[in-house]
Amino acid sequence: MTDAHNAAELIRRLPLKQTQILLVNVVNNFKAHTHHNKAPAQFRPLDFAERNGYVRGIVKEIIHDPGRGAPLARIVFRDPYRYKLRTETFIATEGTHTGGFVYCGKKAALTVGNVLPVGQLPEGTIICNVEEKTGDRGALARTSGNYATIIGHSPDDNKTRIRLPSGAKKTISGHARATVGIVAGGGRIDKPLLKAGRAYHKYKAKRYNWPRTRGVAMNPVDHPHGGGNHQHIGKASTIARSAVPGQKVGLIAARRTGLLRGTVKVKDV
């Protein structure tokens, strides 16, 4: 008997509660391929120097991070409190080059590549790697070629409204930091993969999700959409949000399905 048959027999003999726990562990057993990552891409820890002035860093090198579309920049800062150099890894913006200076802080100049609080930036400024919460070191608009736009400020409660790459609008604290400019590596997805070998190497660096077999091409024992004399789902593909793992495939908790008919709302720019 194969290992799969042995595992199936073991699960069949277990009590129901233990079986559910075992299946949940199997479903959640994904491990990201992080062992080859160079370093976390994040800002300097927020300190007094950035809150009240600025610190200057120099770009030492621009590196590729496996599994990430955007290039990274290694920037060396002089510690404002100790006689020491500290190296940080930032997401590179378009125009970043080795030997260039990067200024971080409230009083930094409005120049591409510098890091400032969003409350200090004028409306319409293009920014990237935006902090969602003050001090989290960057969370929004971080992928290659992406950017967010500052829509407006609310001086009363020190809030800033931004437009995210998805078109959604979000209100964040005016103290949250962001990099001025667009993330480097734009146009990466414009070049087609063309062959399976390139897709293999692309997803090998990210996660084991390629190639992906369609559910309708499987047997009914392997997938809810499997089986039949020809490839068809055979029932409505919408599924409840509360469906258990194994059933939760298809259009999950869809509000509506089908073609959009009538007028289409266009996102305001």
Phi and psi in degrees as a GROMACS rama.xvg file:
@    title "Ramachandran Plot"
@    xaxis  label "Phi"
@    yaxis  label "Psi"
@TYPE xy
-79.7625  169.19  THR-2
-62.9827  -34.7597  ASP-3
-64.3015  -41.3127  ALA-4
-66.3622  -39.6447  HIS-5
-62.6983  -42.6695  ASN-6
-64.5672  -41.0653  ALA-7
-63.5323  -40.3185  ALA-8
-65.8255  -39.0751  GLU-9
-63.6736  -44.28  LEU-10
-64.0631  -36.9694  ILE-11
-64.7793  -32.9209  ARG-12
-83.8486  -16.1278  ARG-13
-74.326  152.216  LEU-14
-61.5546  161.591  PRO-15
-60.1766  -44.918  LEU-16
-64.8483  -43.0618  LYS-17
-65.5347  -34.354  GLN-18
-64.3331  -42.4385  THR-19
-63.2113  -42.338  GLN-20
-63.1958  -42.4021  ILE-21
-63.7313  -42.8071  LEU-22
-65.9421  -38.324  LEU-23
-63.4167  -40.4284  VAL-24
-64.4975  -37.4522  ASN-25
-66.2334  -42.0315  VAL-26
-64.8687  -38.234  VAL-27
-95.7154  26.3274  ASN-28
-95.4546  28.8906  ASN-29
-84.3593  135.026  PHE-30
-121.454  123.69  LYS-31
-69.1348  149.452  ALA-32
-83.5831  77.6829  HIS-33
-103.767  -2.57549  THR-34
-68.5762  -21.2715  HIS-35
-101.498  4.66724  HIS-36
-68.327  142.683  ASN-37
-73.1831  -51.4283  LYS-38
-171.08  156.799  ALA-39
-64.2163  135.253  PRO-40
-90.4346  106.01  ALA-41
-156.554  162.574  GLN-42
-71.1538  174.779  PHE-43
-64.9163  152.208  ARG-44
-59.9011  135.288  PRO-45
-67.2616  125.44  LEU-46
-135.541  -176.68  ASP-47
-62.3226  -37.2696  PHE-48
-61.9821  -41.0952  ALA-49
-76.3403  -32.9864  GLU-50
-68.1142  -31.1061  ARG-51
-118.746  -13.6911  ASN-52
-146.849  -126.285  GLY-53
-158.267  160.201  TYR-54
-125.297  150.06  VAL-55
-112.372  136.743  ARG-56
-126.791  161.997  GLY-57
-122.034  135.662  ILE-58
-77.1649  116.492  VAL-59
-88.6181  -40.8354  LYS-60
-159.222  157.911  GLU-61
-114.78  125.131  ILE-62
-123.717  161.388  ILE-63
-99.9786  133.796  HIS-64
-106.476  114.753  ASP-65
-56.2556  133.487  PRO-66
87.0116  -4.23058  GLY-67
-116.639  138.074  ARG-68
-77.2202  -36.1442  GLY-69
-84.6932  140.692  ALA-70
-72.3235  158.82  PRO-71
-113.306  152.358  LEU-72
-119.746  126.756  ALA-73
-88.4099  120.492  ARG-74
-121.571  130.842  ILE-75
-101.805  124.236  VAL-76
-112.535  148.324  PHE-77
-86.602  126.618  ARG-78
-61.6089  126.882  ASP-79
-72.3454  -10.1234  PRO-80
-117.787  -20.532  TYR-81
-130.622  158.477  ARG-82
-81.1909  80.7803  TYR-83
-159.252  149.563  LYS-84
-101.485  140.515  LEU-85
-125.928  132.815  ARG-86
-101.341  126.927  THR-87
-118.286  152.827  GLU-88
-112.278  110.319  THR-89
-102.793  157.828  PHE-90
-75.9146  124.602  ILE-91
-71.6948  141.017  ALA-92
-102.407  163.525  THR-93
-62.7653  127.628  GLU-94
102.11  -9.5571  GLY-95
-69.2451  137.277  THR-96
-145.033  156.411  HIS-97
-65.1497  139.651  THR-98
89.9808  -9.81607  GLY-99
-79.7715  158.794  GLY-100
-98.4272  144.865  PHE-101
-126.116  126.686  VAL-102
-109.619  133.277  TYR-103
-123.935  126.456  CYS-104
146.889  173.042  GLY-105
-63.4501  -33.9142  LYS-106
-102.337  16.0646  LYS-107
-70.3658  155.383  ALA-108
-74.3339  152.728  ALA-109
-80.0055  81.6922  LEU-110
-132.993  147.598  THR-111
-58.2602  129.367  VAL-112
101.383  -18.8763  GLY-113
-80.5041  157.256  ASN-114
-113.429  121.494  VAL-115
-136.646  159.869  LEU-116
-65.888  140.762  PRO-117
-64.5056  -25.0089  VAL-118
-67.0891  -18.2994  GLY-119
-90.7685  -4.75588  GLN-120
-98.0926  141.07  LEU-121
-72.0682  161.257  PRO-122
-62.9116  140.802  GLU-123
91.2595  -3.10188  GLY-124
-68.4446  137.966  THR-125
-88.4567  125.421  ILE-126
-134.143  166.747  ILE-127
-150.724  171.442  CYS-128
47.4682  59.4518  ASN-129
-88.2286  139.17  VAL-130
-75.9222  131.486  GLU-131
-78.304  -39.8681  GLU-132
-124.775  144.077  LYS-133
-57.8058  123.909  THR-134
93.1864  0.49596  GLY-135
-81.6225  -2.85544  ASP-136
73.8667  22.1994  ARG-137
110.232  123.386  GLY-138
-143.476  -23.8713  ALA-139
-118.001  147.896  LEU-140
55.6285  63.8003  ALA-141
-116.933  -10.2302  ARG-142
-84.4364  162.227  THR-143
-58.8585  131.026  SER-144
79.4283  0.950938  GLY-145
-94.2616  160.329  ASN-146
-161.151  160.775  TYR-147
-116.738  162.878  ALA-148
-127.282  136.187  THR-149
-80.0522  124.179  ILE-150
-92.3566  -46.6458  ILE-151
-172.333  172.322  GLY-152
-124.205  152.233  HIS-153
-121.469  95.7505  SER-154
-64.3015  -25.3233  PRO-155
-62.2398  -48.1469  ASP-156
-111.002  12.5042  ASP-157
55.107  51.5382  ASN-158
-115.802  151.883  LYS-159
-128.839  136.588  THR-160
-103.638  130.377  ARG-161
-126.953  156.71  ILE-162
-105.359  123.363  ARG-163
-82.0952  167.06  LEU-164
-57.6876  -27.1854  PRO-165
-74.7016  -13.0621  SER-166
99.1843  -13.541  GLY-167
-70.5277  152.526  ALA-168
-107.944  143.256  LYS-169
-141.713  142.789  LYS-170
-104.764  126.373  THR-171
-129.027  171.038  ILE-172
-69.2657  145.932  SER-173
-68.3549  -15.6986  GLY-174
-85.6442  -11.0257  HIS-175
-64.7975  139.186  ALA-176
-91.7887  158.774  ARG-177
-155.883  155.663  ALA-178
-92.3279  136.035  THR-179
-78.8219  127.508  VAL-180
121.576  -171.188  GLY-181
-110.331  142.785  ILE-182
-62.4956  136.326  VAL-183
-68.875  165.906  ALA-184
88.475  15.7743  GLY-185
-64.942  148.317  GLY-186
86.2402  4.77876  GLY-187
-61.7297  -38.7706  ARG-188
-85.8767  -2.15883  ILE-189
-73.1162  -28.9009  ASP-190
-81.03  121.467  LYS-191
-69.403  150.129  PRO-192
-69.0664  -36.7834  LEU-193
72.0576  -37.6302  LEU-194
-140.952  159.319  LYS-195
-66.3665  -30.8923  ALA-196
-61.2852  -38.5801  GLY-197
-69.667  -39.0708  ARG-198
-63.738  -37.096  ALA-199
-60.4984  -48.7904  TYR-200
-70.3399  -32.3037  HIS-201
-62.6893  -50.8564  LYS-202
-80.6209  -19.4726  TYR-203
-63.007  -35.1771  LYS-204
-76.6482  -17.9407  ALA-205
-101.958  -61.5051  LYS-206
-169.411  162.747  ARG-207
-83.6569  77.7024  TYR-208
-132.974  23.2095  ASN-209
-144.408  138.641  TRP-210
-73.7052  156.017  PRO-211
-113.05  118.104  ARG-212
-79.6463  133.818  THR-213
-69.5998  145.347  ARG-214
-63.1983  -36.7914  GLY-215
-70.1228  -14.9608  VAL-216
-88.7057  -2.72581  ALA-217
-93.7716  176.142  MET-218
-83.6542  157.762  ASN-219
-63.1004  -22.7596  PRO-220
-73.3237  -20.1067  VAL-221
-99.2859  -20.5375  ASP-222
-159.468  144.55  HIS-223
-61.1486  -22.5052  PRO-224
-93.5836  1.34338  HIS-225
-80.7169  168.304  GLY-226
88.6775  173.484  GLY-227
105.277  159.908  GLY-228
-76.0029  -15.0616  ASN-229
-144.511  166.16  HIS-230
-77.6324  106.1  GLN-231
-153.334  154.18  HIS-232
-71.0735  -42.6686  ILE-233
89.2817  -7.3537  GLY-234
-158.201  173.786  LYS-235
-61.4217  133.707  ALA-236
-87.684  -3.5609  SER-237
-74.2875  142.805  THR-238
-138.876  148.912  ILE-239
-70.2215  151.862  ALA-240
-62.6128  -30.437  ARG-241
-87.984  8.6085  SER-242
-63.5722  148.633  ALA-243
-78.3619  157.84  VAL-244
-57.6719  135.451  PRO-245
107.698  -39.7955  GLY-246
-90.4098  -20.821  GLN-247
-82.8349  71.2677  LYS-248
-133.731  154.165  VAL-249
103.784  -143.529  GLY-250
-90.6322  97.0512  LEU-251
-79.5848  120.02  ILE-252
50.8063  42.9106  ALA-253
-71.0749  130.579  ALA-254
-71.5338  -37.8252  ARG-255
-153.133  159.165  ARG-256
-134.135  170.424  THR-257
95.3573  -177.902  GLY-258
-71.9036  148.282  LEU-259
-80.5088  120.387  LEU-260
-113.832  151.965  ARG-261
88.7316  -155.855  GLY-262
-74.2512  146.761  THR-263
-112.784  129.207  VAL-264
-74.2278  131.686  LYS-265
-100.424  134.705  VAL-266
-65.5601  135.267  LYS-267
-74.298  143.143  ASP-268
